């Protein structure tokens, strides 16, 4: 099992077994499927600038609402903000996910600082997605400790906890 990330002269290093890489790739691909490009307007300039169609309301999907939270209480202002920012936010999330997919390999791997920062963001998106689907609360550690290994949710909760550990070791390795 992975011992997390650590800084070295070669960059930020971690070691993963094939099963761990498979899990990471599967989860990142799930996020990629969620953050596909949004709708763009008909205006060529708006398309070129990545300005999208203003959604009247935040996404219905709780995961998308968590990945793209409203910036304002006022629905009209929030929709306008989404119009100007959501396309670039989606592209950033896709770029981070692609970096993670390209660099996640079994065995020892070394990341540059830029790749490691993309991993932090991608891991955060994966954790937000999984945590929202699992309805994770701050009591997750107590829930896992009390949960039977036969509970069908157990593997997902343990995976969430592992992702949290990976993100923590990566943040510590970066700073």
Beta strands, then each sheet from edge to edge (+ up, - down):
strand 1: 6-8
strand 2: 11-16
strand 3: 107-111
sheet 1: 1+ 2- 3+
end
